[in-house]
Amino acid sequence: MEEITATYTQLFQNYPDVVSTLQLCEMLGVSERTVYRLLVTNQIKHFKVGRAYRIPKVNVFAFMESEWLTNLPEFTADDTI
């Protein structure tokens, strides 16, 4: 798990500790509509300053780790590597 966090830290080192929705779009490679859906459904923890969403980078890491863990392929005893 620490390897994943270290990878994300290096990957997003040019972003500030708290990002905007547009920066989050760039980080995740998704549309603005998708980012707002993730925020409104609280899949990514955030806070608001006035009407603007602000997302701590650590919450982006947490979201990406949870998505990575939930999307791991399942192997059975019959699977070969």
C-alpha positions as CSV (number, residue, x, y, z in Angstrom):
1,M,0.0,0.0,0.0
2,E,2.9,2.4,0.8
3,E,4.3,1.7,-2.7
4,I,1.0,2.9,-4.2
5,T,1.0,6.1,-2.2
6,A,4.7,6.8,-3.1
7,T,3.8,6.3,-6.7
8,Y,0.9,8.8,-6.6
9,T,3.1,11.3,-4.7
10,Q,5.7,11.2,-7.4
11,L,3.0,11.3,-10.2
12,F,1.3,14.3,-8.7
13,Q,4.2,16.2,-7.3
14,N,3.6,19.3,-9.5
15,Y,0.1,19.8,-8.1
16,P,-0.6,21.7,-4.9
17,D,-1.7,20.0,-1.7
18,V,-5.2,21.2,-2.3
19,V,-6.5,21.0,-5.8
20,S,-9.4,22.5,-7.8
21,T,-11.9,20.6,-9.8
22,L,-10.0,21.4,-13.1
23,Q,-6.8,20.1,-11.6
24,L,-8.6,17.0,-10.4
25,C,-9.9,16.5,-14.0
26,E,-6.2,16.5,-15.2
27,M,-5.1,14.2,-12.4
28,L,-7.7,11.6,-13.0
29,G,-8.0,12.0,-16.8
30,V,-11.8,12.4,-16.6
31,S,-14.3,15.1,-17.6
32,E,-15.5,17.9,-15.4
33,R,-18.9,16.2,-15.2
34,T,-17.4,13.0,-13.8
35,V,-15.4,15.0,-11.2
36,Y,-18.5,16.8,-10.0
37,R,-20.4,13.4,-9.8
38,L,-17.5,12.0,-7.7
39,L,-17.7,15.0,-5.4
40,V,-21.5,15.2,-5.1
41,T,-21.7,11.5,-4.2
42,N,-18.8,11.9,-1.7
43,Q,-16.7,9.3,-3.4
44,I,-13.8,11.8,-3.0
45,K,-13.7,13.8,0.2
46,H,-13.6,17.5,-0.3
47,F,-14.6,20.9,1.2
48,K,-16.1,24.0,-0.3
49,V,-14.8,27.6,-0.2
50,G,-17.9,29.6,-1.2
51,R,-19.2,27.8,-4.2
52,A,-15.8,26.3,-5.2
53,Y,-14.9,22.7,-4.4
54,R,-11.4,22.1,-3.0
55,I,-9.9,18.6,-2.8
56,P,-6.9,17.8,-0.6
57,K,-4.5,15.7,-2.6
58,V,-4.4,13.0,0.1
59,N,-8.1,12.5,-0.5
60,V,-7.3,12.0,-4.2
61,F,-4.7,9.3,-3.3
62,A,-7.2,7.6,-0.9
63,F,-9.8,7.5,-3.7
64,M,-7.4,6.1,-6.2
65,E,-6.2,3.5,-3.8
66,S,-9.7,2.4,-3.0
67,E,-10.6,2.2,-6.7
68,W,-7.4,0.2,-7.4
69,L,-8.2,-2.2,-4.6
70,T,-11.8,-2.7,-5.6
71,N,-10.9,-3.3,-9.3
72,L,-8.3,-6.0,-8.8
73,P,-8.9,-9.1,-10.8
74,E,-10.0,-12.1,-8.9
75,F,-8.1,-15.3,-9.4
76,T,-9.2,-18.8,-8.8
77,A,-7.2,-22.0,-8.2
78,D,-7.6,-22.8,-11.9
79,D,-5.9,-19.6,-13.1
80,T,-2.3,-19.8,-14.1
81,I,0.1,-16.9,-14.1
